[in-house]
Amino acid sequence: MNTDRYEVILYWSAEDGRFIAEIPELPGCMADGETYVEAAENAQKVISEWIETAKKLGRAIPEPLGRLAYA
């Protein structure tokens, strides 16, 4: 499965003092980093780990939807 097709939302968290990367299509999947780029790179790692864990547990893996629309 191609992990770079999932939407990643990146933002600065003043509370954490780090950039946060959320992957809304994969429940609970998020990463952080000291820089925007580091957070994006870490997001790809946790997406792979999320999918690997889901496979081991026999859970469904959502297909990447691409850009999500929010109201």
C-alpha positions in Angstrom: 0.0 0.0 0.0 1.3 3.5 -0.9 1.7 5.4 2.4 2.2 8.8 0.7 -1.3 9.0 -0.5 -2.9 9.7 2.9 -3.7 13.2 3.7 -1.4 14.7 6.4 -2.3 17.9 8.2 0.7 19.7 9.6 0.6 22.6 12.1 2.6 24.3 14.8 1.6 23.5 18.4 2.6 26.2 20.8 1.6 23.9 23.7 4.0 21.2 22.6 6.6 23.5 21.1 6.7 21.2 18.0 5.1 20.7 14.6 2.3 18.1 14.7 1.3 15.9 11.7 -2.1 14.3 11.9 -3.3 11.6 9.5 -7.1 11.9 9.8 -7.9 8.8 7.7 -6.1 6.6 10.1 -7.6 6.9 13.6 -5.1 7.9 16.3 -2.2 8.2 13.8 -0.1 11.3 14.3 3.6 12.3 14.6 5.6 15.3 15.5 8.9 17.0 14.8 11.1 19.9 15.7 10.7 21.2 12.1 7.9 21.0 9.5 10.0 18.7 7.4 10.8 16.4 10.3 7.1 16.1 11.2 6.3 15.2 7.6 9.0 12.6 7.5 7.9 11.1 10.8 4.3 11.0 9.6 5.4 8.7 6.8 7.0 6.4 9.3 4.0 6.2 11.6 1.7 5.6 8.6 3.7 2.6 7.7 3.7 1.4 11.4 0.0 2.0 11.7 -0.7 -0.1 8.6 1.7 -2.8 9.7 0.0 -3.0 13.1 -3.4 -3.1 11.6 -2.5 -6.0 9.3 -1.1 -7.9 12.3 -4.3 -7.4 14.2 -6.5 -8.2 11.2 -8.0 -4.8 11.2 -9.3 -3.0 8.1 -7.0 -0.5 6.5 -8.8 2.5 5.0 -7.9 3.3 1.4 -6.3 6.7 1.0 -9.0 9.2 -0.1 -6.7 12.0 -1.0 -7.8 15.5 -0.1 -10.6 15.5 2.5 -13.3 18.2 2.6 -14.1 19.9 5.9 -17.1 22.1 6.7 
